[in-house]
Amino acid sequence: MSLLEVDRVSHAYGQRAVVRDLSFVLAPGEIACLLGSSGCGKTTMLRLIAGFEIPSAGSIRLNGTTIASEATQVPAEKRRIGMVFQDYALFPHLSIADNIGFGLREKSALARRRRIDEMLELIGLVDLGGRYPHELSGGQQQRVALARALAPQPHLLLLDEPFSNLDVELRERLSLEVRDIERSLRCR
């Protein structure tokens, strides 16, 4: 069975078509990348998969269940898809721990605390849970955004150019760290 199936998906903003008849399949454990020039629809496609946009044609299935089509639109919060945005989109008024725990509100306080602690350890920021986003470096903010996306244990993780705002050295180091984090979670 495939993890993600995008079947002839199209999307337009008004009269401007951004995604046209796109299809692809992603198997469990696979990592895929959408490549293209600026403005070609990569972010729009991620937003369609995540549930922030509605396709004008085609369908999207996750684990065999249709989550988006012209007739079906599963709300973003019900899809079990994590997303790391290009600008990280951390909540400035929440501590790092609260940012990570944002998607865990349905868990008990103890389960939530344990998962936050586990994620802080995983991203190497155990002692920084009480700080706020503006008190962290860009690389640390990026790791917090990743931890927040991973904390609810999503079926699928989407990354929208999460390294583009970082310098070359940090970009390379963090891309390897993200790969290591992904591998360690897959082995659990």
CNS distance restraints for C-alpha pairs under 8 A (distance, minus, plus):
assign (resid   1 and name CA) (resid  27 and name CA) 7.23 0.50 0.50
assign (resid   1 and name CA) (resid  63 and name CA) 7.20 0.50 0.50
assign (resid   1 and name CA) (resid  64 and name CA) 7.34 0.50 0.50
assign (resid   2 and name CA) (resid  25 and name CA) 6.68 0.50 0.50
assign (resid   2 and name CA) (resid  26 and name CA) 5.96 0.50 0.50
assign (resid   2 and name CA) (resid  27 and name CA) 4.50 0.50 0.50
assign (resid   2 and name CA) (resid  28 and name CA) 6.34 0.50 0.50
assign (resid   2 and name CA) (resid  62 and name CA) 7.89 0.50 0.50
assign (resid   2 and name CA) (resid  63 and name CA) 6.29 0.50 0.50
assign (resid   2 and name CA) (resid  64 and name CA) 7.14 0.50 0.50
assign (resid   3 and name CA) (resid  25 and name CA) 7.67 0.50 0.50
assign (resid   3 and name CA) (resid  26 and name CA) 5.70 0.50 0.50
assign (resid   3 and name CA) (resid  27 and name CA) 5.01 0.50 0.50
assign (resid   3 and name CA) (resid  28 and name CA) 5.10 0.50 0.50
assign (resid   3 and name CA) (resid  61 and name CA) 7.99 0.50 0.50
assign (resid   3 and name CA) (resid  62 and name CA) 5.60 0.50 0.50
assign (resid   3 and name CA) (resid  63 and name CA) 4.73 0.50 0.50
assign (resid   3 and name CA) (resid  64 and name CA) 7.32 0.50 0.50
assign (resid   3 and name CA) (resid 156 and name CA) 7.97 0.50 0.50
assign (resid   4 and name CA) (resid  25 and name CA) 5.70 0.50 0.50
assign (resid   4 and name CA) (resid  26 and name CA) 5.01 0.50 0.50
assign (resid   4 and name CA) (resid  27 and name CA) 6.79 0.50 0.50
assign (resid   4 and name CA) (resid  60 and name CA) 7.34 0.50 0.50
assign (resid   4 and name CA) (resid  61 and name CA) 5.73 0.50 0.50
assign (resid   4 and name CA) (resid  62 and name CA) 4.74 0.50 0.50
assign (resid   4 and name CA) (resid  63 and name CA) 6.34 0.50 0.50
assign (resid   4 and name CA) (resid  64 and name CA) 7.75 0.50 0.50
assign (resid   5 and name CA) (resid  23 and name CA) 7.50 0.50 0.50
assign (resid   5 and name CA) (resid  24 and name CA) 6.08 0.50 0.50
assign (resid   5 and name CA) (resid  25 and name CA) 4.57 0.50 0.50
assign (resid   5 and name CA) (resid  26 and name CA) 6.48 0.50 0.50
assign (resid   5 and name CA) (resid  60 and name CA) 5.67 0.50 0.50
assign (resid   5 and name CA) (resid  61 and name CA) 5.03 0.50 0.50
assign (resid   5 and name CA) (resid  62 and name CA) 6.57 0.50 0.50
assign (resid   5 and name CA) (resid  64 and name CA) 7.90 0.50 0.50
assign (resid   6 and name CA) (resid  22 and name CA) 7.00 0.50 0.50
assign (resid   6 and name CA) (resid  23 and name CA) 4.90 0.50 0.50
assign (resid   6 and name CA) (resid  24 and name CA) 5.22 0.50 0.50
assign (resid   6 and name CA) (resid  25 and name CA) 6.26 0.50 0.50
assign (resid   6 and name CA) (resid  58 and name CA) 7.78 0.50 0.50
assign (resid   6 and name CA) (resid  59 and name CA) 6.18 0.50 0.50
assign (resid   6 and name CA) (resid  60 and name CA) 4.67 0.50 0.50
assign (resid   6 and name CA) (resid  61 and name CA) 6.59 0.50 0.50
assign (resid   7 and name CA) (resid  21 and name CA) 7.71 0.50 0.50
assign (resid   7 and name CA) (resid  22 and name CA) 6.62 0.50 0.50
assign (resid   7 and name CA) (resid  23 and name CA) 4.54 0.50 0.50
assign (resid   7 and name CA) (resid  24 and name CA) 6.71 0.50 0.50
assign (resid   7 and name CA) (resid  58 and name CA) 5.57 0.50 0.50
assign (resid   7 and name CA) (resid  59 and name CA) 5.26 0.50 0.50
assign (resid   7 and name CA) (resid  60 and name CA) 6.21 0.50 0.50
assign (resid   8 and name CA) (resid  20 and name CA) 7.61 0.50 0.50
assign (resid   8 and name CA) (resid  21 and name CA) 4.15 0.50 0.50
assign (resid   8 and name CA) (resid  22 and name CA) 4.78 0.50 0.50
assign (resid   8 and name CA) (resid  23 and name CA) 4.94 0.50 0.50
assign (resid   8 and name CA) (resid  57 and name CA) 7.09 0.50 0.50
assign (resid   8 and name CA) (resid  58 and name CA) 4.69 0.50 0.50
assign (resid   8 and name CA) (resid  59 and name CA) 6.83 0.50 0.50
assign (resid   9 and name CA) (resid  19 and name CA) 7.08 0.50 0.50
assign (resid   9 and name CA) (resid  20 and name CA) 6.52 0.50 0.50
assign (resid   9 and name CA) (resid  21 and name CA) 4.88 0.50 0.50
assign (resid   9 and name CA) (resid  22 and name CA) 4.98 0.50 0.50
assign (resid   9 and name CA) (resid  23 and name CA) 6.55 0.50 0.50
assign (resid   9 and name CA) (resid  55 and name CA) 6.41 0.50 0.50
assign (resid   9 and name CA) (resid  56 and name CA) 7.51 0.50 0.50
assign (resid   9 and name CA) (resid  57 and name CA) 5.40 0.50 0.50
assign (resid   9 and name CA) (resid  58 and name CA) 4.10 0.50 0.50
assign (resid   9 and name CA) (resid  59 and name CA) 5.94 0.50 0.50
assign (resid   9 and name CA) (resid  60 and name CA) 7.53 0.50 0.50
assign (resid  10 and name CA) (resid  17 and name CA) 7.65 0.50 0.50
assign (resid  10 and name CA) (resid  18 and name CA) 7.54 0.50 0.50
assign (resid  10 and name CA) (resid  19 and name CA) 4.82 0.50 0.50
assign (resid  10 and name CA) (resid  20 and name CA) 4.42 0.50 0.50
assign (resid  10 and name CA) (resid  21 and name CA) 5.06 0.50 0.50
assign (resid  10 and name CA) (resid  22 and name CA) 6.60 0.50 0.50
assign (resid  10 and name CA) (resid  55 and name CA) 5.90 0.50 0.50
assign (resid  10 and name CA) (resid  56 and name CA) 5.66 0.50 0.50
assign (resid  10 and name CA) (resid  57 and name CA) 5.03 0.50 0.50
assign (resid  10 and name CA) (resid  58 and name CA) 6.37 0.50 0.50
assign (resid  11 and name CA) (resid  17 and name CA) 6.07 0.50 0.50
assign (resid  11 and name CA) (resid  18 and name CA) 5.82 0.50 0.50
assign (resid  11 and name CA) (resid  19 and name CA) 5.01 0.50 0.50
assign (resid  11 and name CA) (resid  20 and name CA) 6.66 0.50 0.50
assign (resid  11 and name CA) (resid  54 and name CA) 7.62 0.50 0.50
assign (resid  11 and name CA) (resid  55 and name CA) 5.13 0.50 0.50
assign (resid  11 and name CA) (resid  56 and name CA) 5.03 0.50 0.50
assign (resid  11 and name CA) (resid  57 and name CA) 6.88 0.50 0.50
assign (resid  12 and name CA) (resid  16 and name CA) 5.31 0.50 0.50
assign (resid  12 and name CA) (resid  17 and name CA) 4.04 0.50 0.50
assign (resid  12 and name CA) (resid  18 and name CA) 5.21 0.50 0.50
assign (resid  12 and name CA) (resid  19 and name CA) 6.78 0.50 0.50
assign (resid  12 and name CA) (resid  56 and name CA) 7.04 0.50 0.50
assign (resid  13 and name CA) (resid  17 and name CA) 6.43 0.50 0.50
assign (resid  13 and name CA) (resid  18 and name CA) 7.11 0.50 0.50
assign (resid  18 and name CA) (resid  39 and name CA) 7.99 0.50 0.50
assign (resid  18 and name CA) (resid  40 and name CA) 6.47 0.50 0.50
assign (resid  18 and name CA) (resid  41 and name CA) 5.26 0.50 0.50
assign (resid  18 and name CA) (resid  44 and name CA) 7.53 0.50 0.50
assign (resid  19 and name CA) (resid  40 and name CA) 7.55 0.50 0.50
assign (resid  19 and name CA) (resid  41 and name CA) 5.64 0.50 0.50
assign (resid  19 and name CA) (resid  44 and name CA) 7.54 0.50 0.50
assign (resid  19 and name CA) (resid  45 and name CA) 7.11 0.50 0.50
assign (resid  21 and name CA) (resid  57 and name CA) 7.86 0.50 0.50
assign (resid  21 and name CA) (resid  58 and name CA) 7.39 0.50 0.50
assign (resid  26 and name CA) (resid  30 and name CA) 6.36 0.50 0.50
assign (resid  26 and name CA) (resid  31 and name CA) 7.80 0.50 0.50
assign (resid  26 and name CA) (resid  32 and name CA) 7.33 0.50 0.50
assign (resid  29 and name CA) (resid 186 and name CA) 7.82 0.50 0.50
assign (resid  34 and name CA) (resid  42 and name CA) 6.13 0.50 0.50
assign (resid  35 and name CA) (resid  42 and name CA) 7.23 0.50 0.50
assign (resid  36 and name CA) (resid  40 and name CA) 6.15 0.50 0.50
assign (resid  36 and name CA) (resid  42 and name CA) 7.15 0.50 0.50
assign (resid  41 and name CA) (resid  45 and name CA) 6.04 0.50 0.50
assign (resid  42 and name CA) (resid  46 and name CA) 6.46 0.50 0.50
assign (resid  43 and name CA) (resid  47 and name CA) 6.13 0.50 0.50
assign (resid  43 and name CA) (resid 160 and name CA) 6.44 0.50 0.50
assign (resid  44 and name CA) (resid  48 and name CA) 6.13 0.50 0.50
assign (resid  44 and name CA) (resid  53 and name CA) 7.58 0.50 0.50
assign (resid  45 and name CA) (resid  49 and name CA) 6.29 0.50 0.50
assign (resid  46 and name CA) (resid  50 and name CA) 6.07 0.50 0.50
assign (resid  46 and name CA) (resid 158 and name CA) 6.84 0.50 0.50
assign (resid  46 and name CA) (resid 160 and name CA) 7.37 0.50 0.50
assign (resid  47 and name CA) (resid  51 and name CA) 5.99 0.50 0.50
assign (resid  47 and name CA) (resid  52 and name CA) 5.03 0.50 0.50
assign (resid  47 and name CA) (resid  53 and name CA) 5.67 0.50 0.50
assign (resid  48 and name CA) (resid  52 and name CA) 5.94 0.50 0.50
assign (resid  48 and name CA) (resid  53 and name CA) 4.75 0.50 0.50
assign (resid  48 and name CA) (resid  54 and name CA) 5.99 0.50 0.50
assign (resid  48 and name CA) (resid  55 and name CA) 6.46 0.50 0.50
assign (resid  48 and name CA) (resid  68 and name CA) 7.88 0.50 0.50
assign (resid  49 and name CA) (resid  60 and name CA) 6.84 0.50 0.50
assign (resid  49 and name CA) (resid  68 and name CA) 7.73 0.50 0.50
assign (resid  50 and name CA) (resid  76 and name CA) 5.84 0.50 0.50
assign (resid  50 and name CA) (resid  79 and name CA) 7.34 0.50 0.50
assign (resid  50 and name CA) (resid  81 and name CA) 6.13 0.50 0.50
assign (resid  50 and name CA) (resid  82 and name CA) 7.69 0.50 0.50
assign (resid  50 and name CA) (resid  83 and name CA) 7.29 0.50 0.50
assign (resid  50 and name CA) (resid 158 and name CA) 7.90 0.50 0.50
assign (resid  51 and name CA) (resid  68 and name CA) 7.52 0.50 0.50
assign (resid  51 and name CA) (resid  73 and name CA) 7.54 0.50 0.50
assign (resid  51 and name CA) (resid  74 and name CA) 7.13 0.50 0.50
assign (resid  51 and name CA) (resid  75 and name CA) 6.11 0.50 0.50
assign (resid  51 and name CA) (resid  76 and name CA) 4.39 0.50 0.50
assign (resid  51 and name CA) (resid  79 and name CA) 7.68 0.50 0.50
assign (resid  52 and name CA) (resid  76 and name CA) 6.41 0.50 0.50
assign (resid  54 and name CA) (resid  68 and name CA) 6.95 0.50 0.50
assign (resid  54 and name CA) (resid  69 and name CA) 7.44 0.50 0.50
assign (resid  54 and name CA) (resid  70 and name CA) 7.68 0.50 0.50
assign (resid  54 and name CA) (resid  73 and name CA) 7.11 0.50 0.50
assign (resid  55 and name CA) (resid  59 and name CA) 7.43 0.50 0.50
assign (resid  55 and name CA) (resid  68 and name CA) 7.04 0.50 0.50
assign (resid  55 and name CA) (resid  69 and name CA) 6.21 0.50 0.50
assign (resid  55 and name CA) (resid  70 and name CA) 6.56 0.50 0.50
assign (resid  56 and name CA) (resid  69 and name CA) 7.72 0.50 0.50
assign (resid  56 and name CA) (resid  70 and name CA) 6.23 0.50 0.50
assign (resid  57 and name CA) (resid  69 and name CA) 6.70 0.50 0.50
assign (resid  57 and name CA) (resid  70 and name CA) 6.01 0.50 0.50
assign (resid  58 and name CA) (resid  69 and name CA) 5.80 0.50 0.50
assign (resid  58 and name CA) (resid  70 and name CA) 7.06 0.50 0.50
assign (resid  59 and name CA) (resid  66 and name CA) 6.93 0.50 0.50
assign (resid  59 and name CA) (resid  67 and name CA) 7.72 0.50 0.50
assign (resid  59 and name CA) (resid  68 and name CA) 5.47 0.50 0.50
assign (resid  59 and name CA) (resid  69 and name CA) 4.29 0.50 0.50
assign (resid  59 and name CA) (resid  70 and name CA) 7.37 0.50 0.50
assign (resid  60 and name CA) (resid  66 and name CA) 5.81 0.50 0.50
assign (resid  60 and name CA) (resid  67 and name CA) 5.81 0.50 0.50
assign (resid  60 and name CA) (resid  68 and name CA) 5.05 0.50 0.50
assign (resid  60 and name CA) (resid  69 and name CA) 6.48 0.50 0.50
assign (resid  61 and name CA) (resid  65 and name CA) 5.08 0.50 0.50
assign (resid  61 and name CA) (resid  66 and name CA) 4.18 0.50 0.50
assign (resid  61 and name CA) (resid  67 and name CA) 5.46 0.50 0.50
assign (resid  61 and name CA) (resid  68 and name CA) 7.01 0.50 0.50
assign (resid  62 and name CA) (resid  66 and name CA) 6.47 0.50 0.50
assign (resid  62 and name CA) (resid  67 and name CA) 6.57 0.50 0.50
assign (resid  66 and name CA) (resid  72 and name CA) 7.26 0.50 0.50
assign (resid  67 and name CA) (resid  72 and name CA) 6.54 0.50 0.50
assign (resid  67 and name CA) (resid  73 and name CA) 5.80 0.50 0.50
assign (resid  67 and name CA) (resid  74 and name CA) 5.02 0.50 0.50
assign (resid  67 and name CA) (resid  79 and name CA) 7.22 0.50 0.50
assign (resid  68 and name CA) (resid  72 and name CA) 5.21 0.50 0.50
assign (resid  68 and name CA) (resid  73 and name CA) 4.62 0.50 0.50
assign (resid  68 and name CA) (resid  74 and name CA) 6.33 0.50 0.50
assign (resid  69 and name CA) (resid  73 and name CA) 6.39 0.50 0.50
assign (resid  74 and name CA) (resid  78 and name CA) 6.54 0.50 0.50
assign (resid  74 and name CA) (resid  79 and name CA) 6.69 0.50 0.50
assign (resid  75 and name CA) (resid  79 and name CA) 6.73 0.50 0.50
assign (resid  76 and name CA) (resid  80 and name CA) 7.87 0.50 0.50
assign (resid  76 and name CA) (resid  81 and name CA) 7.68 0.50 0.50
assign (resid  77 and name CA) (resid  81 and name CA) 7.98 0.50 0.50
assign (resid  80 and name CA) (resid 152 and name CA) 7.58 0.50 0.50
assign (resid  80 and name CA) (resid 153 and name CA) 7.49 0.50 0.50
assign (resid  80 and name CA) (resid 154 and name CA) 4.56 0.50 0.50
assign (resid  80 and name CA) (resid 155 and name CA) 5.68 0.50 0.50
assign (resid  80 and name CA) (resid 156 and name CA) 7.07 0.50 0.50
assign (resid  81 and name CA) (resid 154 and name CA) 4.97 0.50 0.50
assign (resid  81 and name CA) (resid 155 and name CA) 5.90 0.50 0.50
assign (resid  81 and name CA) (resid 156 and name CA) 4.93 0.50 0.50
assign (resid  81 and name CA) (resid 157 and name CA) 5.86 0.50 0.50
assign (resid  81 and name CA) (resid 158 and name CA) 7.37 0.50 0.50
assign (resid  82 and name CA) (resid 149 and name CA) 4.45 0.50 0.50
assign (resid  82 and name CA) (resid 150 and name CA) 6.23 0.50 0.50
assign (resid  82 and name CA) (resid 152 and name CA) 7.94 0.50 0.50
assign (resid  82 and name CA) (resid 154 and name CA) 5.62 0.50 0.50
assign (resid  82 and name CA) (resid 155 and name CA) 7.90 0.50 0.50
assign (resid  82 and name CA) (resid 156 and name CA) 6.24 0.50 0.50
assign (resid  82 and name CA) (resid 157 and name CA) 4.68 0.50 0.50
assign (resid  82 and name CA) (resid 158 and name CA) 6.07 0.50 0.50
assign (resid  83 and name CA) (resid 146 and name CA) 7.97 0.50 0.50
assign (resid  83 and name CA) (resid 149 and name CA) 5.61 0.50 0.50
assign (resid  83 and name CA) (resid 157 and name CA) 5.78 0.50 0.50
assign (resid  83 and name CA) (resid 158 and name CA) 4.62 0.50 0.50
assign (resid  83 and name CA) (resid 159 and name CA) 5.80 0.50 0.50
assign (resid  83 and name CA) (resid 160 and name CA) 7.54 0.50 0.50
assign (resid  84 and name CA) (resid  88 and name CA) 5.98 0.50 0.50
assign (resid  84 and name CA) (resid  89 and name CA) 7.94 0.50 0.50
assign (resid  84 and name CA) (resid 145 and name CA) 5.95 0.50 0.50
assign (resid  84 and name CA) (resid 146 and name CA) 6.01 0.50 0.50
assign (resid  84 and name CA) (resid 149 and name CA) 6.33 0.50 0.50
assign (resid  84 and name CA) (resid 157 and name CA) 7.87 0.50 0.50
assign (resid  84 and name CA) (resid 158 and name CA) 6.30 0.50 0.50
assign (resid  84 and name CA) (resid 159 and name CA) 4.86 0.50 0.50
assign (resid  84 and name CA) (resid 160 and name CA) 6.11 0.50 0.50
assign (resid  84 and name CA) (resid 162 and name CA) 6.54 0.50 0.50
assign (resid  85 and name CA) (resid  89 and name CA) 6.28 0.50 0.50
assign (resid  85 and name CA) (resid 145 and name CA) 7.94 0.50 0.50
assign (resid  85 and name CA) (resid 159 and name CA) 6.41 0.50 0.50
assign (resid  85 and name CA) (resid 160 and name CA) 5.10 0.50 0.50
assign (resid  85 and name CA) (resid 161 and name CA) 7.16 0.50 0.50
assign (resid  85 and name CA) (resid 162 and name CA) 6.16 0.50 0.50
assign (resid  86 and name CA) (resid 159 and name CA) 7.70 0.50 0.50
assign (resid  86 and name CA) (resid 160 and name CA) 5.19 0.50 0.50
assign (resid  86 and name CA) (resid 161 and name CA) 5.07 0.50 0.50
assign (resid  86 and name CA) (resid 162 and name CA) 4.56 0.50 0.50
assign (resid  86 and name CA) (resid 163 and name CA) 7.34 0.50 0.50
assign (resid  86 and name CA) (resid 164 and name CA) 7.08 0.50 0.50
assign (resid  86 and name CA) (resid 165 and name CA) 7.65 0.50 0.50
assign (resid  87 and name CA) (resid 162 and name CA) 7.12 0.50 0.50
assign (resid  87 and name CA) (resid 165 and name CA) 7.61 0.50 0.50
assign (resid  88 and name CA) (resid 141 and name CA) 7.07 0.50 0.50
assign (resid  88 and name CA) (resid 142 and name CA) 6.15 0.50 0.50
assign (resid  88 and name CA) (resid 145 and name CA) 5.50 0.50 0.50
assign (resid  88 and name CA) (resid 162 and name CA) 7.07 0.50 0.50
assign (resid  89 and name CA) (resid 145 and name CA) 7.43 0.50 0.50
assign (resid  90 and name CA) (resid  99 and name CA) 6.63 0.50 0.50
assign (resid  90 and name CA) (resid 133 and name CA) 6.82 0.50 0.50
assign (resid  90 and name CA) (resid 141 and name CA) 7.73 0.50 0.50
assign (resid  90 and name CA) (resid 145 and name CA) 6.55 0.50 0.50
assign (resid  91 and name CA) (resid  99 and name CA) 6.42 0.50 0.50
assign (resid  91 and name CA) (resid 133 and name CA) 7.51 0.50 0.50
assign (resid  92 and name CA) (resid 132 and name CA) 6.57 0.50 0.50
assign (resid  92 and name CA) (resid 133 and name CA) 5.79 0.50 0.50
assign (resid  92 and name CA) (resid 134 and name CA) 7.04 0.50 0.50
assign (resid  93 and name CA) (resid 132 and name CA) 7.26 0.50 0.50
assign (resid  94 and name CA) (resid  98 and name CA) 5.57 0.50 0.50
assign (resid  94 and name CA) (resid  99 and name CA) 5.85 0.50 0.50
assign (resid  94 and name CA) (resid 132 and name CA) 6.42 0.50 0.50
assign (resid  94 and name CA) (resid 133 and name CA) 7.92 0.50 0.50
assign (resid  95 and name CA) (resid  99 and name CA) 6.09 0.50 0.50
assign (resid  95 and name CA) (resid 129 and name CA) 6.57 0.50 0.50
assign (resid  95 and name CA) (resid 130 and name CA) 5.43 0.50 0.50
assign (resid  95 and name CA) (resid 131 and name CA) 5.36 0.50 0.50
assign (resid  95 and name CA) (resid 132 and name CA) 4.57 0.50 0.50
assign (resid  95 and name CA) (resid 133 and name CA) 7.06 0.50 0.50
assign (resid  96 and name CA) (resid 100 and name CA) 6.26 0.50 0.50
assign (resid  96 and name CA) (resid 128 and name CA) 7.03 0.50 0.50
assign (resid  96 and name CA) (resid 129 and name CA) 4.84 0.50 0.50
assign (resid  96 and name CA) (resid 130 and name CA) 6.08 0.50 0.50
assign (resid  96 and name CA) (resid 131 and name CA) 5.76 0.50 0.50
assign (resid  96 and name CA) (resid 132 and name CA) 5.58 0.50 0.50
assign (resid  96 and name CA) (resid 133 and name CA) 6.49 0.50 0.50
assign (resid  96 and name CA) (resid 144 and name CA) 6.90 0.50 0.50
assign (resid  97 and name CA) (resid 101 and name CA) 6.13 0.50 0.50
assign (resid  97 and name CA) (resid 116 and name CA) 6.23 0.50 0.50
assign (resid  97 and name CA) (resid 120 and name CA) 7.73 0.50 0.50
assign (resid  97 and name CA) (resid 129 and name CA) 4.54 0.50 0.50
assign (resid  97 and name CA) (resid 130 and name CA) 6.38 0.50 0.50
assign (resid  98 and name CA) (resid 102 and name CA) 5.89 0.50 0.50
assign (resid  98 and name CA) (resid 129 and name CA) 7.97 0.50 0.50
assign (resid  99 and name CA) (resid 144 and name CA) 7.61 0.50 0.50
assign (resid  99 and name CA) (resid 148 and name CA) 6.35 0.50 0.50
assign (resid 100 and name CA) (resid 116 and name CA) 6.20 0.50 0.50
assign (resid 100 and name CA) (resid 119 and name CA) 7.68 0.50 0.50
assign (resid 100 and name CA) (resid 144 and name CA) 6.64 0.50 0.50
assign (resid 100 and name CA) (resid 145 and name CA) 7.47 0.50 0.50
assign (resid 100 and name CA) (resid 147 and name CA) 5.95 0.50 0.50
assign (resid 100 and name CA) (resid 148 and name CA) 4.01 0.50 0.50
assign (resid 100 and name CA) (resid 149 and name CA) 7.72 0.50 0.50
assign (resid 100 and name CA) (resid 151 and name CA) 6.64 0.50 0.50
assign (resid 101 and name CA) (resid 105 and name CA) 7.16 0.50 0.50
assign (resid 101 and name CA) (resid 112 and name CA) 6.61 0.50 0.50
assign (resid 101 and name CA) (resid 113 and name CA) 7.89 0.50 0.50
assign (resid 101 and name CA) (resid 115 and name CA) 7.79 0.50 0.50
assign (resid 101 and name CA) (resid 116 and name CA) 5.90 0.50 0.50
assign (resid 101 and name CA) (resid 148 and name CA) 6.65 0.50 0.50
assign (resid 101 and name CA) (resid 151 and name CA) 7.03 0.50 0.50
assign (resid 102 and name CA) (resid 148 and name CA) 7.13 0.50 0.50
assign (resid 103 and name CA) (resid 148 and name CA) 7.31 0.50 0.50
assign (resid 103 and name CA) (resid 151 and name CA) 7.25 0.50 0.50
assign (resid 103 and name CA) (resid 152 and name CA) 6.05 0.50 0.50
assign (resid 104 and name CA) (resid 112 and name CA) 6.05 0.50 0.50
assign (resid 104 and name CA) (resid 151 and name CA) 7.36 0.50 0.50
assign (resid 104 and name CA) (resid 152 and name CA) 6.10 0.50 0.50
assign (resid 105 and name CA) (resid 112 and name CA) 7.50 0.50 0.50
assign (resid 107 and name CA) (resid 111 and name CA) 5.96 0.50 0.50
assign (resid 107 and name CA) (resid 112 and name CA) 5.66 0.50 0.50
assign (resid 108 and name CA) (resid 112 and name CA) 5.97 0.50 0.50
assign (resid 109 and name CA) (resid 113 and name CA) 6.08 0.50 0.50
assign (resid 110 and name CA) (resid 114 and name CA) 6.19 0.50 0.50
assign (resid 111 and name CA) (resid 115 and name CA) 6.21 0.50 0.50
assign (resid 112 and name CA) (resid 116 and name CA) 6.18 0.50 0.50
assign (resid 113 and name CA) (resid 117 and name CA) 6.11 0.50 0.50
assign (resid 114 and name CA) (resid 118 and name CA) 6.08 0.50 0.50
assign (resid 115 and name CA) (resid 119 and name CA) 6.14 0.50 0.50
assign (resid 115 and name CA) (resid 151 and name CA) 6.66 0.50 0.50
assign (resid 116 and name CA) (resid 120 and name CA) 6.11 0.50 0.50
assign (resid 116 and name CA) (resid 151 and name CA) 7.19 0.50 0.50
assign (resid 117 and name CA) (resid 121 and name CA) 6.20 0.50 0.50
assign (resid 117 and name CA) (resid 126 and name CA) 7.09 0.50 0.50
assign (resid 118 and name CA) (resid 122 and name CA) 6.15 0.50 0.50
assign (resid 119 and name CA) (resid 123 and name CA) 6.24 0.50 0.50
assign (resid 119 and name CA) (resid 147 and name CA) 5.78 0.50 0.50
assign (resid 119 and name CA) (resid 151 and name CA) 6.66 0.50 0.50
assign (resid 120 and name CA) (resid 124 and name CA) 6.05 0.50 0.50
assign (resid 120 and name CA) (resid 125 and name CA) 5.09 0.50 0.50
assign (resid 120 and name CA) (resid 126 and name CA) 4.83 0.50 0.50
assign (resid 120 and name CA) (resid 129 and name CA) 7.14 0.50 0.50
assign (resid 120 and name CA) (resid 147 and name CA) 7.45 0.50 0.50
assign (resid 121 and name CA) (resid 125 and name CA) 6.12 0.50 0.50
assign (resid 121 and name CA) (resid 126 and name CA) 5.14 0.50 0.50
assign (resid 122 and name CA) (resid 181 and name CA) 7.06 0.50 0.50
assign (resid 123 and name CA) (resid 143 and name CA) 6.06 0.50 0.50
assign (resid 123 and name CA) (resid 144 and name CA) 7.44 0.50 0.50
assign (resid 123 and name CA) (resid 147 and name CA) 7.00 0.50 0.50
assign (resid 123 and name CA) (resid 181 and name CA) 7.66 0.50 0.50
assign (resid 125 and name CA) (resid 129 and name CA) 7.03 0.50 0.50
assign (resid 125 and name CA) (resid 140 and name CA) 7.85 0.50 0.50
assign (resid 131 and name CA) (resid 135 and name CA) 6.42 0.50 0.50
assign (resid 131 and name CA) (resid 136 and name CA) 7.83 0.50 0.50
assign (resid 132 and name CA) (resid 136 and name CA) 7.19 0.50 0.50
assign (resid 133 and name CA) (resid 141 and name CA) 6.35 0.50 0.50
assign (resid 136 and name CA) (resid 140 and name CA) 5.73 0.50 0.50
assign (resid 136 and name CA) (resid 141 and name CA) 6.04 0.50 0.50
assign (resid 137 and name CA) (resid 141 and name CA) 6.19 0.50 0.50
assign (resid 138 and name CA) (resid 142 and name CA) 6.14 0.50 0.50
assign (resid 138 and name CA) (resid 165 and name CA) 7.97 0.50 0.50
assign (resid 138 and name CA) (resid 166 and name CA) 6.86 0.50 0.50
assign (resid 139 and name CA) (resid 143 and name CA) 6.38 0.50 0.50
assign (resid 139 and name CA) (resid 166 and name CA) 7.28 0.50 0.50
assign (resid 139 and name CA) (resid 170 and name CA) 6.95 0.50 0.50
assign (resid 139 and name CA) (resid 174 and name CA) 7.21 0.50 0.50
assign (resid 140 and name CA) (resid 144 and name CA) 6.29 0.50 0.50
assign (resid 141 and name CA) (resid 145 and name CA) 6.21 0.50 0.50
assign (resid 142 and name CA) (resid 146 and name CA) 6.27 0.50 0.50
assign (resid 142 and name CA) (resid 162 and name CA) 7.04 0.50 0.50
assign (resid 142 and name CA) (resid 163 and name CA) 7.87 0.50 0.50
assign (resid 143 and name CA) (resid 147 and name CA) 6.10 0.50 0.50
assign (resid 144 and name CA) (resid 148 and name CA) 6.07 0.50 0.50
assign (resid 145 and name CA) (resid 149 and name CA) 6.27 0.50 0.50
assign (resid 146 and name CA) (resid 150 and name CA) 6.18 0.50 0.50
assign (resid 147 and name CA) (resid 151 and name CA) 5.77 0.50 0.50
assign (resid 148 and name CA) (resid 152 and name CA) 7.76 0.50 0.50
assign (resid 149 and name CA) (resid 154 and name CA) 7.63 0.50 0.50
assign (resid 149 and name CA) (resid 157 and name CA) 7.26 0.50 0.50
assign (resid 150 and name CA) (resid 154 and name CA) 6.28 0.50 0.50
assign (resid 150 and name CA) (resid 157 and name CA) 7.41 0.50 0.50
assign (resid 163 and name CA) (resid 171 and name CA) 5.39 0.50 0.50
assign (resid 163 and name CA) (resid 174 and name CA) 7.73 0.50 0.50
assign (resid 163 and name CA) (resid 175 and name CA) 7.52 0.50 0.50
assign (resid 164 and name CA) (resid 171 and name CA) 7.53 0.50 0.50
assign (resid 166 and name CA) (resid 170 and name CA) 6.16 0.50 0.50
assign (resid 166 and name CA) (resid 171 and name CA) 5.57 0.50 0.50
assign (resid 167 and name CA) (resid 171 and name CA) 5.93 0.50 0.50
assign (resid 168 and name CA) (resid 172 and name CA) 6.23 0.50 0.50
assign (resid 169 and name CA) (resid 173 and name CA) 6.31 0.50 0.50
assign (resid 170 and name CA) (resid 174 and name CA) 5.93 0.50 0.50
assign (resid 171 and name CA) (resid 175 and name CA) 6.05 0.50 0.50
assign (resid 172 and name CA) (resid 176 and name CA) 6.51 0.50 0.50
assign (resid 173 and name CA) (resid 177 and name CA) 6.32 0.50 0.50
assign (resid 174 and name CA) (resid 178 and name CA) 5.99 0.50 0.50
assign (resid 175 and name CA) (resid 179 and name CA) 6.31 0.50 0.50
assign (resid 176 and name CA) (resid 180 and name CA) 6.24 0.50 0.50
assign (resid 177 and name CA) (resid 181 and name CA) 6.13 0.50 0.50
assign (resid 178 and name CA) (resid 182 and name CA) 6.08 0.50 0.50
assign (resid 179 and name CA) (resid 183 and name CA) 6.16 0.50 0.50
assign (resid 180 and name CA) (resid 184 and name CA) 6.11 0.50 0.50
assign (resid 181 and name CA) (resid 185 and name CA) 6.23 0.50 0.50
assign (resid 182 and name CA) (resid 186 and name CA) 6.22 0.50 0.50
assign (resid 183 and name CA) (resid 187 and name CA) 6.33 0.50 0.50
assign (resid 184 and name CA) (resid 188 and name CA) 6.76 0.50 0.50
